[in-house]
Amino acid sequence: MREPLRHDLANGDIWGLEAGDYVAEIATVGATLGRLAWRDHDLVVPLGDPASPTAYAPAYLGKVLAPWPNRIRDGRYMWDGVAHETAISEPATSTALHGLVCWQEWRVVGSPSRDRIVLGTDVYPRPGYPFRVGLTLVADLDPHVGLTLTMTARNLGETDAPYGVAFHPYLRCGAGTINDCVLELPATTVATVDARLLPTGTAPAAAEGLDFTTGARISDRRIDHALTGLPAGGWEASLTRPGMPWRTTLRADTAWVQLYTADYLHRAGMAVEPMSCPPDAFNSADEVVRLGPGARHTLTVALSAEPA
């Protein structure tokens, strides 16, 4: 019977996966991707990285964001004519940020293998989110395709529930800050935001200096923006560094993606967060999933190293 690699108070049990040239670590608190490496090169900022100001999981590093990603304005929204108010988790913007399960212990489902682990948890009814949703994360590591994360939600209640989800890895390609790295992402539209990082409208990504469709150096620009206009049926983002013969890739099929230059982590990685809906979607109703009783929603994200 397999055992976790280690345990710590902040991240719970940390399980190791191996497949070919890849190794990964999955932590049970927040279903966190704690490490993904290829031939000893980190593809994501790992837990406890020296560039991080703390050893736990700052800046939502590697976490599943559900039952909503990004922010809810003032923690308030209407659903089917009923007003709801959830706790403010980001006082600086007076918003409810990144859902309810980031700091929750997930249970191991079944018997983990050398290259696969399944974690599960429930979102229980509470003030501001009176719905019960079961969540399951499957992490599969393959020697040829890298790491595939499959996040499935199922409504365990008797009424429709609002739902959104995202995944929050910080991509890396080689040592050093991301300033010299080139990001490629086929998103053409950006959500404009106010001082609280809440959406005010949309604009062409190029007009906002955020056109990465043919690849662009990140440089010293500070980015914390949601983008859309992604190809239907799936998209790929990649991070490359001059002189590196490989690149870090992320594939998903969401309509939105959040970019963040990890300034809180001393720009050690580039957050590329596939999101099922935009910021403050519980208020705008844009692409919020109406999860009926017994209904399911699945998000799949794949990360790998490929020739540059």
C-alpha positions as CSV (number, residue, x, y, z in Angstrom):
1,M,0.0,0.0,0.0
2,R,1.4,3.4,-1.0
3,E,2.0,6.1,1.5
4,P,2.3,9.9,1.1
5,L,5.7,11.4,0.7
6,R,5.3,13.6,3.7
7,H,2.8,15.6,5.8
8,D,2.7,19.2,6.9
9,L,0.1,21.3,8.8
10,A,-0.6,23.7,6.0
11,N,-0.8,21.3,3.0
12,G,-1.9,18.0,4.5
13,D,-0.6,14.8,3.0
14,I,1.6,15.3,0.0
15,W,1.5,12.4,-2.5
16,G,4.1,11.7,-5.2
17,L,3.5,10.6,-8.7
18,E,6.1,9.3,-11.2
19,A,5.9,8.5,-15.0
20,G,8.9,8.4,-17.3
21,D,10.8,11.7,-17.0
22,Y,8.0,13.4,-15.0
23,V,7.4,13.7,-11.3
24,A,4.5,15.4,-9.6
25,E,3.3,16.1,-6.1
26,I,-0.4,16.6,-5.1
27,A,-1.3,18.0,-1.7
28,T,-4.6,17.1,0.0
29,V,-5.4,20.6,1.3
30,G,-7.0,22.4,-1.6
31,A,-6.2,19.5,-4.0
32,T,-3.0,21.4,-4.7
33,L,-0.5,20.8,-7.5
34,G,2.5,21.1,-5.3
35,R,5.1,20.2,-7.9
36,L,5.4,19.1,-11.5
37,A,8.9,18.5,-12.9
38,W,10.4,17.1,-16.1
39,R,14.0,15.8,-16.1
40,D,14.4,17.8,-12.8
41,H,13.2,21.0,-14.4
42,D,10.2,22.6,-12.5
43,L,7.3,23.3,-14.9
44,V,5.3,25.0,-12.1
45,V,6.3,27.0,-9.1
46,P,6.5,24.3,-6.4
47,L,5.4,24.5,-2.8
48,G,8.1,25.8,-0.6
49,D,10.0,27.3,-3.5
50,P,12.8,29.6,-2.2
51,A,11.3,32.5,-4.3
52,S,8.1,32.3,-2.2
53,P,7.9,34.5,0.9
54,T,6.2,31.6,2.8
55,A,6.4,27.9,2.7
56,Y,2.7,27.1,2.6
57,A,0.7,27.9,-0.5
58,P,0.7,31.7,-1.1
59,A,-1.2,33.3,-3.9
60,Y,-3.4,30.2,-4.4
61,L,-0.5,28.3,-5.8
62,G,-1.7,25.2,-7.7
63,K,-5.1,25.2,-6.1
64,V,-8.6,24.2,-7.4
65,L,-10.9,27.3,-7.3
66,A,-14.5,26.3,-6.8
67,P,-17.5,26.7,-6.7
68,W,-16.5,30.0,-8.3
69,P,-13.2,31.4,-9.6
70,N,-11.9,34.9,-9.2
71,R,-14.0,37.5,-7.4
72,I,-17.6,38.2,-6.3
73,R,-18.3,41.9,-5.8
74,D,-18.9,42.6,-2.1
75,G,-19.6,38.8,-1.7
76,R,-23.2,39.4,-2.8
77,Y,-25.2,38.0,-5.7
78,M,-28.7,37.0,-6.8
79,W,-29.7,33.5,-7.8
80,D,-33.2,32.7,-8.9
81,G,-34.5,35.8,-7.3
82,V,-32.9,35.1,-3.9
83,A,-30.1,37.4,-2.5
84,H,-27.0,35.6,-1.1
85,E,-24.1,37.1,0.8
86,T,-20.9,35.1,1.4
87,A,-17.9,36.0,3.4
88,I,-15.3,38.6,2.2
89,S,-12.0,36.8,1.7
90,E,-10.0,39.6,0.1
91,P,-10.6,42.7,2.3
92,A,-8.4,44.9,0.1
93,T,-11.0,44.6,-2.7
94,S,-14.0,43.8,-0.6
95,T,-14.6,40.7,-2.6
96,A,-15.1,36.9,-2.1
97,L,-12.1,35.4,-3.9
98,H,-11.6,32.0,-5.4
99,G,-14.4,29.9,-3.9
100,L,-14.7,27.8,-0.8
101,V,-12.4,24.7,-1.1
102,C,-8.8,26.2,-1.4
103,W,-8.0,25.6,2.3
104,Q,-10.2,22.5,2.8
105,E,-8.8,19.0,3.3
106,W,-9.7,16.7,0.4
107,R,-9.9,13.0,1.0
108,V,-8.1,10.3,-1.0
109,V,-10.5,8.2,-3.0
110,G,-9.5,4.6,-3.6
111,S,-5.9,3.5,-3.7
112,P,-3.3,5.9,-5.2
113,S,-1.0,4.3,-7.7
114,R,2.5,5.3,-8.9
115,D,1.0,7.6,-11.6
116,R,-2.6,8.4,-10.5
117,I,-4.4,9.8,-7.5
118,V,-8.1,10.7,-7.0
119,L,-9.1,13.3,-4.4
120,G,-12.6,14.3,-3.4
121,T,-14.5,16.8,-1.2
122,D,-17.9,18.4,-0.8
123,V,-19.0,22.0,-0.7
124,Y,-21.6,21.9,2.1
125,P,-24.5,24.4,2.3
126,R,-23.6,27.5,4.2
127,P,-24.5,31.2,4.4
128,G,-24.0,32.7,1.0
129,Y,-23.8,29.4,-0.8
130,P,-26.7,27.1,0.4
131,F,-25.9,24.3,-2.1
132,R,-24.2,21.0,-1.8
133,V,-21.7,20.1,-4.6
134,G,-19.4,17.1,-4.7
135,L,-16.0,17.7,-6.2
136,T,-13.6,15.1,-7.5
137,L,-10.1,15.7,-8.9
138,V,-8.3,13.0,-10.9
139,A,-4.5,13.5,-11.4
140,D,-3.0,11.3,-14.1
141,L,0.7,11.4,-14.9
142,D,1.8,9.9,-18.3
143,P,5.4,9.6,-19.6
144,H,4.4,10.9,-23.0
145,V,1.6,13.5,-22.3
146,G,2.6,14.8,-18.9
147,L,0.0,15.6,-16.2
148,T,-3.7,15.6,-16.8
149,L,-6.0,17.0,-14.1
150,T,-9.7,16.3,-14.4
151,M,-12.0,18.2,-12.1
152,T,-15.6,17.0,-11.9
153,A,-18.5,18.7,-10.0
154,R,-21.8,17.0,-9.2
155,N,-24.8,18.7,-7.7
156,L,-25.8,16.7,-4.6
157,G,-28.7,18.9,-3.7
158,E,-32.3,19.2,-4.8
159,T,-32.2,22.7,-6.4
160,D,-30.1,24.2,-9.2
161,A,-26.8,25.6,-8.0
162,P,-24.5,28.3,-9.6
163,Y,-21.1,26.9,-10.3
164,G,-17.8,28.0,-11.8
165,V,-14.3,26.5,-11.5
166,A,-10.7,27.3,-12.3
167,F,-7.2,25.9,-11.7
168,H,-4.3,28.1,-10.5
169,P,-0.9,26.8,-11.6
170,Y,2.1,29.1,-11.9
171,L,4.1,28.1,-15.0
172,R,7.9,28.1,-15.1
173,C,10.5,27.5,-17.8
174,G,14.0,27.5,-16.4
175,A,15.4,29.4,-13.5
176,G,15.0,33.1,-12.8
177,T,12.0,35.4,-13.1
178,I,9.5,35.3,-15.9
179,N,10.6,38.7,-17.3
180,D,12.8,37.1,-20.0
181,C,10.2,34.4,-20.8
182,V,7.9,34.5,-23.9
183,L,4.2,33.7,-23.4
184,E,2.1,32.5,-26.2
185,L,-1.7,32.4,-25.7
186,P,-4.4,32.6,-28.3
187,A,-6.7,35.0,-26.4
188,T,-7.9,38.1,-28.3
189,T,-10.1,40.0,-25.8
190,V,-9.4,41.2,-22.2
191,A,-11.8,42.1,-19.4
192,T,-11.1,45.7,-18.4
193,V,-11.2,46.2,-14.6
194,D,-11.5,48.9,-11.9
195,A,-9.3,49.5,-8.9
196,R,-10.9,46.5,-7.2
197,L,-10.0,44.2,-10.1
198,L,-13.7,43.9,-10.9
199,P,-14.8,43.9,-14.6
200,T,-16.0,47.1,-16.3
201,G,-16.2,45.8,-19.9
202,T,-14.1,44.2,-22.5
203,A,-11.5,45.5,-25.0
204,P,-9.2,44.0,-27.7
205,A,-6.2,42.4,-25.9
206,A,-3.8,44.2,-28.3
207,A,-5.2,47.6,-27.3
208,E,-4.4,46.9,-23.7
209,G,-0.9,45.6,-24.4
210,L,-1.9,42.0,-23.7
211,D,-1.6,40.4,-27.2
212,F,0.2,37.1,-26.8
213,T,-1.4,35.4,-29.8
214,T,1.9,35.1,-31.6
215,G,4.1,35.1,-28.5
216,A,5.5,38.1,-26.7
217,R,8.1,38.7,-24.0
218,I,6.6,39.3,-20.6
219,S,9.2,41.8,-19.6
220,D,8.5,43.8,-16.5
221,R,4.8,44.4,-17.1
222,R,2.4,43.7,-14.3
223,I,-0.5,41.5,-15.4
224,D,-3.5,40.5,-13.4
225,H,-6.2,40.2,-16.1
226,A,-8.9,37.8,-17.4
227,L,-8.9,37.1,-21.1
228,T,-11.3,35.5,-23.5
229,G,-11.7,35.1,-27.3
230,L,-10.1,31.7,-27.1
231,P,-10.5,29.1,-29.8
232,A,-13.6,27.0,-29.5
233,G,-12.8,23.4,-28.7
234,G,-9.6,23.9,-26.8
235,W,-6.5,26.1,-26.6
236,E,-2.8,25.9,-25.7
237,A,-0.6,28.3,-23.8
238,S,3.2,28.0,-23.7
239,L,6.0,29.6,-21.8
240,T,9.5,29.6,-23.3
241,R,12.8,31.1,-22.2
242,P,15.6,32.1,-24.7
243,G,18.2,29.4,-24.9
244,M,16.0,26.7,-23.4
245,P,15.4,23.7,-25.8
246,W,12.0,23.0,-24.2
247,R,8.8,24.9,-23.3
248,T,6.1,24.5,-20.7
249,T,2.7,24.0,-22.1
250,L,-0.8,24.1,-20.7
251,R,-3.9,22.9,-22.6
252,A,-7.6,23.5,-21.6
253,D,-11.0,24.1,-23.3
254,T,-12.4,26.9,-21.1
255,A,-13.8,30.2,-22.5
256,W,-11.7,32.3,-20.1
257,V,-8.2,32.4,-18.7
258,Q,-6.7,34.6,-16.0
259,L,-3.1,35.7,-16.3
260,Y,-1.1,36.9,-13.3
261,T,2.6,37.8,-13.2
262,A,3.1,36.4,-9.7
263,D,4.4,39.7,-8.3
264,Y,3.6,38.3,-4.8
265,L,5.9,35.4,-5.5
266,H,8.7,37.7,-6.8
267,R,7.7,36.8,-10.4
268,A,8.9,33.3,-10.0
269,G,6.2,32.0,-12.4
270,M,3.4,33.0,-14.7
271,A,-0.1,32.1,-13.5
272,V,-2.2,30.8,-16.4
273,E,-5.5,29.9,-14.9
274,P,-8.2,28.2,-17.1
275,M,-11.6,29.6,-15.9
276,S,-15.0,28.4,-16.8
277,C,-16.5,31.9,-16.3
278,P,-15.2,35.5,-16.0
279,P,-14.7,37.5,-12.8
280,D,-17.8,38.4,-10.9
281,A,-19.8,35.9,-13.0
282,F,-22.3,35.2,-10.2
283,N,-23.5,38.8,-10.7
284,S,-23.2,39.2,-14.5
285,A,-24.5,35.6,-15.1
286,D,-21.9,35.3,-17.9
287,E,-21.2,31.7,-18.5
288,V,-22.1,30.6,-15.0
289,V,-22.9,26.9,-15.0
290,R,-26.5,26.1,-13.9
291,L,-25.8,22.8,-12.2
292,G,-29.1,21.0,-11.9
293,P,-29.8,18.2,-9.3
294,G,-27.5,15.3,-10.1
295,A,-25.9,17.2,-13.0
296,R,-22.1,17.2,-13.6
297,H,-19.5,19.6,-14.9
298,T,-16.0,18.7,-15.9
299,L,-12.8,20.8,-16.4
300,T,-9.7,19.2,-17.9
301,V,-6.3,20.8,-17.8
302,A,-3.1,19.2,-19.2
303,L,0.5,20.3,-18.5
304,S,3.7,19.1,-20.1
305,A,7.2,19.9,-21.4
306,E,7.7,19.9,-25.1
307,P,10.5,20.8,-27.6
308,A,10.7,24.6,-28.0
